[in-house]
Amino acid sequence: MTQYMLSVHNDPNAPEMNPDEMQPIFKAVDEFNATVQDAGAWVFAGGLQLPDSATTVRAHEGDLLITDGPFAETKEHLGGFWIIEAPDLDAALEWARKGSIACRGAVEVRPFQEEPPES
């Protein structure tokens, strides 16, 4: 089976939700997580802190540059992810559909690169 990353993208300019507004989303995501686990598709998942907590490390020609902040300036940022196993892209897209409903956000689906055959 192929592993896929289902990445949740958030808009930093969206109005901030209060804890009461967030509770139904947390509950829906918990239920989605349990469904993925029960189906045997779960590898692992996690939510991320906001981009302003990021540190970017760049190594170039023997020099190391460490800067505060995310690598890319974008309209959206990676808020969390699931790593799942699915038999094909269609199955991964179905998990992403359910995850998008649960977290009320956009979910990008991307397969992991296949490991080169051992010689």
N, C-alpha and C positions, 0 to 999 in steps of 0.2 A: 504494500500500500504506500501511497505517496503522502508525505507530510506537507501540510499547507499552513501558512501563517494567515490568520484572519486578523487584520489590523484595524483598530477603531480610530477614526480620525475625528477630532473635535475642532470646532471653530472658536478660537480664543476671543472673538468679538461677540459671541452669542451672550445673551443676558445670563447672568449668574443665577443658578437655581438655589432656593433655600432648602434646608434639610428635609422639610415636609414634601417638597417637590421631588427630591432625589430618592426618597424611600421606595416608591413604586418601581423606579428604574433598578435600584439595588436588588429588590426582590425578584424582578423579572430576570436579571442577569444571573442571580443565584439559581433560579429555576432552570435557565438555559444551561448553565454549567453542569447541573445535576443530570440533565438530559444527555448532554454530550458524554459525560462520564459513564452513564448507564448504557449508552450505545457502544462503548468501547472505542470511541473516536478521540478521546481526550489524551493529550500528551502533557501540556501544561498551559497556564495562562497567567496574565498579570496586568495590573493597572499601573500606569506611570504617573509620576509627579509632573507638575506643569513644566513647560520648556525652560522657564527661567531658572530651574534647578539644575539644568544640564551643564556639563563641562565637555568641551570638544578637545580632543588630543590629535594633533597632526604631526606625523613624522615625515620629514622631507630632507633628503641628502644629508643625513646624520644629525640634523637639527630637530628639536622637539619644541612644538608650540602648543601651549595649553591656554585655552580661552574660555571665559564664562559664556554660557548660553548655548543654544542649539546650533547644530551644524548648518542648517538651512533656514533662511527667512522665508516663511510660507504663510498662506492664508489659514491653513489648518495645521494641526500638529498631531502626532501620534499620542493617543491617550491610553491605549492598552492593546492587548492582543490575546489571541488564542493560538496555540499550536495544536493542530488536529491531524489525525490520519484519516484519509478517505480513499475509496477505491478509484475515484476519478474526479475531474473538475466539476461535473454536474452535482455530485454529492457534496463537494466542498462548497459550491455555490448555495446549495440548500441550507447547509449549516450557517453560512454567512447571512442568508436571508433571515433565518431565525434569530441570529445574533444581533442583526441590525434592528429588528423589531424590539428585542429585549433592551438594548442599550440606547435606542432612539438616536442612532448615529450612523454615519456612513462606515461600511466595512469593506476594506480592500482584501481580495483573495489573491495570494501569490504562492505558487508551489516552491518548495525547496529544490535546489539543484540536486540532481542525482549524483551519487558517489561514483567516481570512476571505478571501473572493474579492477579488482586486485590482480596483479600479474604474478 
